[in-house]
Each structure stands twice: as C-alpha cells, then as structure tokens.
C-alpha cells in the first residue's frame, strides 16, 4: 500500500511569502524564539538575494489538524486588526523571512543589533553605482545600512557623510530604498524622479538605471524561495521533531517550550504554572537543578502509568497495553487534561523526594549524585502515597536509591530506566514481587574507590553524603604513597575547612593532630571519638601508619557501600590476597 505523502516541495515567490506574512496567513508557532539577526546578517541576506544566490529553504505546516494546535503569533513587524487564524505555520526560516519582511515590506526602521550586540534601528539601501560596478562587492559596498534618521555621520555625529533623509536626498546620493523594491508603483515613482533629477547626464542616468533594474531590482521581484510544506495531518511529535532537526542554527527547543505553545492554544499558561511550582521547589536547595522538563517527565510517567493500569484492568484482549514512558515523544503527547490531573500530585511528590534526600544527608543540588534520579523517585512517591511512609517501605526505597547511586545507573540515557523503576519499585513495595531491576543490575567494584578522584562522580557524592557533617579535611600523605586517592584520604570535620587545612599543612598526622587538640579539641579521647565516627582509625593516624590507615579505611568504606546497597560489593582477587598499600 502506497504511503500518504507527508510533504510537498516547490518554490514560492518571495513576494508571496511576505504578503502572506503581512496579512497573517503565515504566522509563527508560539514556541519560536524571538527574532535576533544582527545588522551584518541582514546586509548579507539582502546582498545574496540581489545576486540571486540561494538563501536556503523554508518549511511551513498547513494548519487545520486538531491534534497539532499551537498558539500562533504574527511575525515581527506585522500589524493586522484583531486575531487571525493562519493558513500556514512557519517552522523553519523565521529569521530569514522576518528579516526580509522588515527590510523589504515595512517602511519602519528595522530593529536589529550591531556586532557588539547593541540594539539599534536601521534602514537598508542599494547604492546604484556600487551595485552595477563589477569591481565593487555587493555585500561590502552595494547594500548599505543606515541609522533610523537615515543619516550617516562621523566625528561623534557632528559631520554628515551620507544624507538619505528625503526622496531628494536619496536620488542625489544615488541610493535606492529597499523597503519599496517589491512595490512596483513606488519603485516606478522613484525611478521617474531619479531619471529626472538624478546625478550625471540624462543618458548616463538612464543606462545606469537599466542595469540597476536588471541586475538588482529584478532579482528581488522574481526571487523564488525553496519551500517545503508539511501536510495538514502530520503528527504532533513529527512536527516537533522536524522543527528541531531543521533548527540546527539556533538553540534546541525543550519539550517544555513546545508544550507551552501547545497548551497556550487552550489558554493555559504552562510557564506561569511552572514558575509558581518552582518557587516552592526553590525553598529546597537540593532541588536547585530540577528543571521544568524533569517535572514534565514526572507527570508523563504518572499519566502513562495510569493509562497502562487502566488498560490492563479493563481486560482488553488482542491489544497491546500502552507503555509506561517519559521519553520525549511521550511528553509531547501529554494533553492538558492529564497535566492538570497529575501536576499537583507530582509537585507534592517532588517535595517528598526532597525530604527523603534530606534524610540521606543530601541537602544541596551540588551534592546530589544524580539530578535525573529525582524523576523516578518523585513518580514512585506519587504512586505510593502513604504506602511509602512505613519503615519497611522507606528501607526498600533507600536500597533502591543507593543502588542507583553506587551502581552509577543514571549517567547515560535514562528514560527507559525511569519507567522500569516506577513499575518495579511500586510493585516491589506493594506486592513483594521480584526485586527491581536497578537493584539487581547495580554492581560496585571495590577498586572503584581507587579511581574516585573528583567530587563530580555520583559514587563520590554518595560517599560524601554517607559521611556528611560539615567540611572536608584529610591526612597528609607521603609522596611515595601514590595509591592514595582523594575519596580514601578525605573525611568530614565539624570545623570549617580553611582553618583545618591550614593546621594540617604538609605535616604528618601526629603533628597536626596535636595542633588540633591545642586549638579545638582539648581532650585526645574526644578527638579520637570524632575521628572514629568518620571511619578514620585514630591509632594508625597518631603513629603515622599510612598503610594501616589506608587499608582499614578502604574496608570501612566498602562496608558502608554494601550496607547502603543491601548487597555485597564485587571484591578484587588481587586486593583480597594482599594489602592495598605495602
């Protein structure tokens, strides 16, 4: 069976595209970002058209599909009375078409920016002599950008070097205003004035005008833009994906921005709704990196979880149950009714997730091993509700969480794991069925401790949370003991780190421990107790026995990880046979 064609490819006259924009027949979906092209880009674009060079294709979507309804907005500079439903949405080519509309179809100055990013207003002209001179560059000399008052000055505005502020001044200078180039009647009037009052002898003016009309005006009026038109019934996720693929020159849109535009068509302000929720999240530093897209993933997980459960409960046969998922395409399929149903539940669950993290001594986004793990954690809390409050349930959640951390399970593409986690953990806690896949698959190799060099890794942050108190200090290590990695040589002290580090300096532990006792902890027994509480063997430290310190601490950290994960670590045969530090 022949597939229905999803798009048409042809050429559209530039004038027709700009007229469609001017009348509101062609508009932008509201997820398109604002117009941002600078003055140099506009000059280059105009020069390219005047030379009949290609400027790339545009892509439009024919409106009318009830499943793909974005709130439209007019192109920059377009003024029409009242709200108009567009016939086409411009998906790709916003900056080019907007630049051309403002420069060629509007008498107003074009809002743009200079090379330094400063806002300014400009008009664009074609220098007749430069445009027909084969030795002059069309981009550097032929197309001219002038200020809003149409006067180019030097000496800080004291001397006018080019005055185009009136029709007479334009003709005297031989500069044709490009904002009338597509208006045949206005161009004819300007031509007659130029041939009558322009510079040089009448015969030379006529010859120059003929060349200019053929080499510059005609390319503008006859320019054809390659256009791809997507069919009316192109699926919503396909439209969004296509837009992203063709939007390589700009910043990639998030699903949040796309859904904001979709919901806006139903007069729902998703951005305002999110900002209200974010204010509550911002009260918890641990949620500092939890984004709008993360929140939408939580909502989508809950919505698809319910849809799957409803399908299975209905006993429908011969139909595949919908999947639990929060992949991009699934988030884009989220409808407003489902969002409004689950958003409040998701918000409460995210706040409960923050409380859970606090109970695990994780208080800031900087110390959170995986921000991404907040998505399934929140969805699990939302589904379990009060069932997550019991001691046994909290211990099960804790085991799942730390297996994800020390198994380093959330570092890559994670949406499939999110869906598995929600189904597995909820069934595990509610029904006591098989252990979640994240727990089963999580493995911690004891030698991983030897490679945890920076606090950027999830396992490092996890150990930091298990030992959390206030600030960091460590042992002074002989240069020869190169096996000592930061996580094994790091602990937390209840004194700010800068004074502690100055006391430690480069001295042996026996020396700096004496200084600590003199300044902070007078009783050696009390200091030993503090060190022991951080899995530091104080006798080994006091006798400068780095070998014993290192090996004992290694074993204690592995034991802590095993306790948190609820399963043994993978032990290296080499390490089992001999001490880590000889």
N, C-alpha and C positions, 0 to 999 in steps of 0.2 A: 504494500500500500504506500502510495507516494505521500511523503510528509508535507504538511502545510507549510508554505514558505513563511519564515519568521520576519523577513525584512525585504525592503526594496532598495536598490542602489541606482541613483541617477544624478543629474546635475540640476541645480536650481540657480536662476539668475540672482546675483547679489541683491539687485534692486527689489526683487520679490521677497526675499528673506527679510530685508529691512522694513519693507512695507507691512509684512506680516507681524513683525515685532511692534511697529508703530501703532497698529490697530488692535493689538492684544491677541491676535490669532496665534501668535507664537510667544510662549512665556516660559519661564524657568520653574522647575520644581523647587519648592522652598528649601530643599536640602543643599542647593547650590550655594557656595560661598559667595561673598561679595566680590564685586569687580575690582581687580587690583593691578592691572597692567600699568607699567610706567611709560613715561614720555618716549623714551628710546624705542621701546617695543612698538608703540603706536606708529611712530615715524617709519620704522622698518616694515610694518604691516602695510601701510599705505604705499610705500615705495614698491613693495612686492606686487601689489595689485596693479599699480600703474605700469609695471613691466610685464604684466600677465604671467607672473610667476605663481606657482601653486602655494596655497596657504593652509592646506590640509582640509580634511573632510569635516563636516558637521554631522551630528547624529540627532535625530528627532524621534519622538514617540507620539503616535496618533492617540489622542485621548478617547475616552468612552468606555474603557474597561472598568467595571465596578470593583474589581479586585485590586486594581492599581490606581489608586486615587491619592495623588499628592496635592497639597495646597499649592496653587500656582502663585507666582509673583511676576510682575512686569519687569522687563529688562531695565537696567539703569537708564534714566533719562526719558523713558516713555511716559506719556501723560494721556490717559483716556478717562472719560467720565464714567464713574461707577465701576463695579466689579464685573469683569467679563470672563466667561469660561473659554479657555484657549482650545484651539483645534489641535495644536501640537505643543509638546513639551520639548525644550532644547536640552538634551542630555550631555552633549559634548560640543564645545565651540563657544561656550559662554563668553570668554574673554575676547575672542576674536570678533564675534558678532556684536557684542556690546561696544567694543572699541570702534568698530566701523559705523554702528548706528550713531554714536555720539559725534564722531568726527565728520560723517558724511550726510547725516539725515537730520541733524539738530542744529539750530542757529546758536545755541548756547555754548559757552566755553566748556571744554571737556575737563572734568575733574580727573587728575592723574597725579603722578609723583615724579620727582627728579631722581637722579642716580643715587642720591643720599637718602631717599625715602621720604623727602619732604613733600607735603601736599601742595599742589598748585593747579591753576586753571589755564588751559591752552586752547588756541585755535590753530588750524592747520591749513597751509597754503602750498601751492605748487609754483615754484619760481620758473617762469616760462623759459627764460633764456637758458637756465641751467638744465632744465628738463630736455631741451632739444639739442643741447651741446653733447656730442658723443664723448667728449673728454671729461665731462663732469659726472660725478657719482649721483645717481638718483636719490640714494639714501642720505648721503652726506651733504649734498648741495641742492638737489631738486625739490625735496619735500622739506618744508620749513615749519617749525613750531614757534608760535609767538605767544606772548602773555595775554591775559584776559582783555586788557585795554588795546591790544593789537599794536603795541609799540615796543620795539626792541631798543634798549638803552645800554649805555656804558657809563663809566665814572659814577657808579652808585646812583644811576637814574638821572644824572644831570645832562647827559647828551643822548639825543635820539638818533640812532643809526638806521632804523627802519620803521617807517610810519605806515601802517595799513589800517588806520582807524576810520577811514571813509572809503566809499567807492572810488572817488577821485584819486585818493592816495594809493589804493590798490593798483589802479590802472597805471598811474605814473611810475610805480615801482615794478610793474610787470609781474605781480603776484596774484595768482588766481585762487579764490577761496574754495577749498574743497568741500565745504558744507553745502555748496549748491551744485556740485558736479553731477549729481543724479537727478537734478531738477532741470529738465530741458528748457523750460521757459525762462528760468532765472539765468541759466547759462547763456541763452541767446541774448538776453538783455546785457549781460556783462560783455559778451563778445562784441556787440554793436558799439558799446561805449569804448571798448579797447581799440577797435578799428578806427573809431572817430578821433579819440583823444590820446591814444597810447603813445609811447616813446618811439622815436625813429620815423623814417619816411613811411607814408601810407603803404607803398608796395612791399616794403620790408615787414611792416606790421602784419599785412595780410599773409605773407609767406610764413612768417613765424607762427601765426595763429593756425594756419592749416596744418603745419607739422605738429603743433601742440595738441590740436583737436584729435589728430590721427594717432599720435604716439602716447597721449596721456588720457584725454577725456574718453576716447572710445574704449580703451581697456577697462575703465571704471564702469561705463554704462553697459558693456557687453560681458562683464566678468561672470563666469559660471562657477559656482561653488559645488564641489562633490558633496552629495548628501546621502546619508543612509537613514531610511525611515523604518523604524520598528513597527511591526503590526500591532493593531489595537489590542489583541488578546495575548500579547507577550506576558508571561507570568511575572508576578511582582519580584520574586527573587532573581529572575533572569534580568529584569530591568536594572536592579540594583547592582548585580554582578557586572553587567555590561558597562554601566556607568563607571564603576571602579576601574575596570580594565582600560577604558579609554581616558581616564582621568590621571594618567601617569605623570602629567606635567604639574599637577597640583598635589595638595596634601590628601592622603587617602581618607575617605569618609568613614566614620564609625557607624556601627549599626544603630547607635543611639541617635545620631543625626538623621539617619534615614527614617527611623521610626518616628522621630519628632515631626518630620514632614508628613508622614502618613497619618498620624493621629491629628495633626493640625487640620486636616481636611474634615474632621469631625468636631472641630472647635475644641480640641483638648490640647492644652499646653504641656507637653511632656517635660520640657526643660524646666518650667516653673515647678512642676510636680516633683521632679528630681531634686531641684535646689532646696525645696522645703525638707525633703528627707535627708539630704546631705548635711543640713545644719545640725540635725540630731546625730548623724554619724560623726561629724567633726568634733563632737564633745568627747569622743574616744580616740586618742592619738593612734591606737592600734589599727583603726580603720582609715588612716590617713591616705592610703593608696588604693582604697576600694573605690572603683570607678562606676560611672553610670552604666557602662557596658557590663560590668560584673553584676550589677543589680538586675539588669535585664536578663542575664543568664540565669540568675536565681529564679526569677519569675517564670521564665520559659521552662526550666526544669519542673517547677511545681505544676504548671499548666499541662505539660506533656505527660507528667506522672499521673495526673488525674484522668487525662484522656485515655491513657492506656488501661488504667484500673477500671474505668467505666466500660470500656470495650470488652475487657475480659469478663467482667461481672455480667454483662448482657448475654454472654454465651453465644455470641455470633460465631457461626461456623463458616469456613471457607474464605474468611477474610483475615488478613494479617493484622494483628494488633498494632496500633501506632507505637512508634518507639519513644522511649524517654530520651530526650536530647536537648542540648542547648548550643548546637552548632550554629554558625552564622545564619544559614538558611532557615533554621527553625526559629531563631529570634526574629528574623524578618517576617515570618508568618504569624507572629504573635498579633492577635487582634486587640482592639481597645477594650472590649468586654472582659477578656481574660486578664489583661493587665490590671484593670480596675478591681477584678475579683481577688487577685493574688498579691498586689503591690503592698497592701497593708500587712498582710501575713508575712511577706518577705522582709519588710522593714523590721518588724518585731524579731524575726529570726536572726537578722544580721546583728541586732543589738544583743541578742542572747549569745551569738557567736563571740562577740567582743568580751562578754562576761566570762565565757569559757576560756578564752585566751588569757584573760587576767588570772584566772585560777591556775593556769600553767605558767605564770610568771612572765608573760609576754605582754608588754604594756605600750609599745610603740610600733609604728609601721616599719621602722628601721630594723627592729629586732624580730619581726615576723618572718619565719623561714620561707613561707610561700604565701603571697597575697592571693594567688589563684585558689588556694585551698579553702579560702573563705567562701567560695561559691558553693561547693558541695556541703561544707559544714553548715552554712546557713539553710540550705534546702533541707538537710536532714533535721535540723531543729524545727523547721516549719512543719514538716510532715509528722514528726513525732509528738510535737506539742508537749504536754505534761508528761508523756511517757519517757522523756529524756531526763526527767528530774531525779529519778531514783538513783541510789548508789551504784547498783549493778549496771544500769544504763550509762551512767557517767563514766564508769570504768571502761566499758566497751568503747565509748566514744573516744576516750583518752587513748586506748590502744590503737584504734584506727588512725587517729591524728598523728601519733608519734611514729607509727609505721610509715605513714606518708612522708614524714619529715626525714627520718633516718634512712628510709629506703630511697629517698630522693626521687619520689614518684611524680612530682609535679613540675619538672623542669622543661618539658617539651610541649607537644600538642596534647592538651589535657581534656578537651571537651568530652571525649568518649569515657575517660576515667570518671569525670564528674557524674555522668549518667549512671555508670556502674556503681559508684559509691552510694548515690542516693538509694538505688534499689537494694543493693547488697546490705548496707548498714541498717536501713529501716527494717528489712525482713529479718536480719540477724537479731536485732533487739526485740522486735515484736514477736517473732515466731521461733526464735532459736534455731533457725536453719543454718546452712553452711556458712563458714567464715567468709567475710568479704574478700574479694579478690585483691584489694590493696594490701590487706594483711598477709594473705597467702604469698603474694608476689614480692613483698618487701624483703630485702636482704641487706644486712650490714656486715661488711667485711672488716675485721678488726684492724687491718693495716690501713684502712681509710683514715684513721686518726693521724697517721704519719704524713698525710697529704693535705690536711686541712690548714692551709697557710693563711687564708684571709677570712674575714668575718662575712664575706659575701655569700658563702655557700650555706645551703639550708641546714646541713648537719652541724656546721659550726654554730649557727644561730640557735639550733636546737639545744646543743650542749650549754651554750651561754644561758638559755632560759632555765635549764635544769639547775644551774649553779647561781642563778641571778640573786644579787643583793644590791650592790651599788656601783662599784667601779673596778677597773682592771689593774692587777699587778702581777708580777711573775718572778721566777727565780733568775738569778744571774748564772748564765751558762758558760762553761769553758768553751773557747773557740773550737777545740778538738772534738767536742760532742755535737757534731753537725746533724745527728739524727733528731735532735730536739726540735719539734715543730711547735708553732705558737699555741695550738689548742692544748697540747700537753704541758706547755710551760706557762699556762695562763690560768688565773683564778680571779675571784672577785673579793674585794675587801670593802668593809663598811666605812671606808675613809676615801675622800676624793683622790683621784688617781694622780694628779700632778704632784702634790706633796709626797705621796708614796713613791712615785717613780724617782723623784729627786733623792729620797733617802736611800733607795736601793742602789742607784747609780750603777757602777760596774763591779761592785764588791761581791764577795762571797756571801751566801745566805747567813752564815754565822755572824758576820759583821753587821749586815743591815738589820737582822732581827734584834740585835742589841740596841740599835738606834730606834727601832720601832717601840721597843719596851720603854726606852727613856722618854720618848715624846708622846706616845699614845696609850700603850697598854703596859701598865706598870708591873702587872703580875705575869711572869712567864707561863704559869699554868693556864691563865686565861687566854693568852696569845696562842698557846698550843691548841686549846679547845677551838678557837676560831679557825686555825689552820686545818684541824682535823675535820671541821664541819664543811670545809671546801675540798675534801678528799686530798689534802696535802699531808704527807707523812712528816710531821714536825721533827721527830728524831733524825730522820735522814737529812732534813734541811739543816738542822743545827750542826750536824757533823760534816756538812758539805759533801754528802754522799749522793752525787748526782745519779749514779747508776741505780741505787735503790729508789730514790725519789721518782725517777722516770718510769721504771718498771712497775712500781706499785701504783702510781697514778694511772698508767696505761690500763692496768687491770680494773681499777675502780671505775674509770670512765666507760670501759666496755660493759661492766656490770650494770652501770646506770642506764645505758642504752638498752641493754637486754630487758631490764625491768620496765622501762617505758614502752618498749615494743611488745612485751609479753611473749618473747620468743628468743632463742639463743642467737648470738651473732655467729657469723662464719669465722672460724678460727684458722689462722695460717699455721700450717705444719711446721714451717721454719721457726716461727715465733714460739710455738709450743715446745720446741726442743731446746731452745737456748734463750738466755736473757736478751732483751732488746738492746741494752747497752752493756757491752762487756767491759 
